[in-house]
Amino acid sequence: MVRETRISADDFIMPLFVRPGTGIKNEIKSMPGNFQFSVDTLVEETRELEAAGVPGVILFGIPDHKDAAGSEAYSENAIVCQAIEAIKKACPALCVITDVCLCEYTDHGHCGVVMENRDGQPDVDNDATLPLLVEEALAHARAGADMVAPSDMMDGRVLAIREALDEALFTDVPIMAYSAKFSSAFYGPFRDAAESPPQFGDRASYQMDPPNIREAMREIQLDIEEGADIVMVKPALAYLDVIREAYHEYEVPLAAYHVSGEFASIKAAALNGWIDEKRAALEVLTSIRRAGAKMILTYWAKDAARWLAEG
Ligand code: PBG
């Protein structure tokens, strides 16, 4: 009765990885219990998620072929588009969100187009990247995505995507912006999962410096001004103060991404018998909710939904 914060399955969004093929369910080594799926096995998984009460998923594509421009991100037959169509057919009520970014699709592993900068060094080109992100978001919307989530951190991408969606009459497709996305050590296992480690340099030029909270607020503010419907803080646990501040500062719905490395750390300890996974997971998820995030992107979505149902 006096419990101030409750989490429920309704708060969770499950990240899922999809690649071309059939019958594929490859466990991701650094993320036990998570898999790279093909579209057919992915659909089985989404049925289970829906049955467990999880209302949404976010899709990441792993193409067979990566190139400099990340063209599999926005091609006619993009793997994520195939996945959206299949999921919407099998589970029409499930909210299908798509990650909009190039890093899973580029051979260099960066989130945008790489060009030579004025010092002659390879560098991500913000403005050359925007039209490709727009194409990717449009492809997802055409395939039936319920929401798009740009995670690239290029400046101006929310506005560019919003304008293009509106122009194509996808006015009802909201944008969940990865707004305060920090340059974090906790993305390591994801890069295994998506086979997308940067081949040179790092992502620090377009991801945020962990010590900066005022910069995070500025990024969130800008995304809201550009038309973001939901803003996200990522990672979650090391940034609970950022979540809290954003919760107080802004009225748009707030999401937090409890990322791969945060999940993997506890999972590894649990598999060693050093920590009680269920208790630790529910405690962590509750803390993210308590800090102010309404939506939590978490690799525990299915398990946590079942644990909560068990009581
Ligand atoms: C970029 C993206 C990343 C994650 C989600 N979207 C990787 C990165 O920014 O390096 C990481 C999520 C996780 O670690 O679970 N497309």
Boltz pocket constraint, residues with backbone or C-beta under 6 A from the ligand:
constraints:
  - pocket:
      binder: B
      contacts: [[A, 99], [A, 100], [A, 101], [A, 102], [A, 103], [A, 104], [A, 151], [A, 152], [A, 186], [A, 187], [A, 188], [A, 189], [A, 190], [A, 191], [A, 203], [A, 258], [A, 259], [A, 260], [A, 261]]
      max_distance: 6.0
